[in-house]
Amino acid sequence: MAWYRKYLSIYEQPFDQIPESTLQQISSGLAAQQSDEPLVSVVVIAYNEERRLAACLWSLSELKANYPIEILGVNNHSSDCTEQVYKTLGLPYYNEDRQSPGFARQCGLEHARGKYHFFIDADTLYPQEYINLMMTKLTRPGTSCVGTLWSFYPDEHHSSFGLFCFELLRDTFLFVQHFKRPELCIRGMTFAFRADYARQEKIRTDIRRGEDGSLALALKKYGKITFLYDRHARPVTGYGTLGQQSLLKSFWQRAKVQLQGITRIFYSRDHYDDSPDNLIHET
């Protein structure tokens, strides 16, 4: 059985329908993970994730970390019961009323104590060895940050074989791209870095998306962006980035975008211009 199957048993389930015994198991597991002197901060951001957050936290409660860690939450101005999930499970959390991943991640960075910082998304499930395997790369001299690959869980609309083919093509492209444009391969749900470097740069809060890749680009001055290619470190997530469309249609749409000016992936960049629709204009 796939390692994430038991977490899927409560994924997308209303929080008030999760068995009390499961909630107690998650709560006690999270409490046992917390260190008074963490080397690693594992920070979950959540915006209206009451149906998925508990499953994510269940996976984090069973991490087999060889390092002292802390697990923190950020409630990013949710209008559902996301905050209640944090409260019920006893996880230390902070409220960030300015809604965007950038603000949420910056809030987490400001409150985290670990030397190493892990971005965690509330709709994603993490394998037990995730921290240990990522740290084998992150603690190497000359490394500022680490990314890894991710998978989708199969369901009635997405077969295991279809997902395998989709991810094989996607991962091959990312592998080629990472040699010159590693920052473009970074995704927030699978990203870890040196917190002291990030605090010198700060996380961008003026954009709607891309705060993860922008941070990775800024961190290049401190060391390499490294990637971990190990299936035992591969988180599993839902279909928020694919939507309800078929895998074939999703792949074709992405291929058309990437094929436009494909030679760009062979040349390094140290700056990107943001499109107007990605900028946040404060009122």
PyMOL commands that set and color helices and strands:
alter all, ss='L'
color gray80, all
select helices_A, chain A and resi 5-8+15-17+20-33+53-61+82-89+101-111+130-138+160-177+182-185+188-190+195-201+211-219+231-233+247-259+262-266+276-278
alter helices_A, ss='H'
color red, helices_A
select strands_A, chain A and resi 40-46+69-75+93-95+116-121+124-125+143-148+151-152+191-194+224-228+236-237
alter strands_A, ss='S'
color yellow, strands_A
deselect
rebuild
show_as cartoon
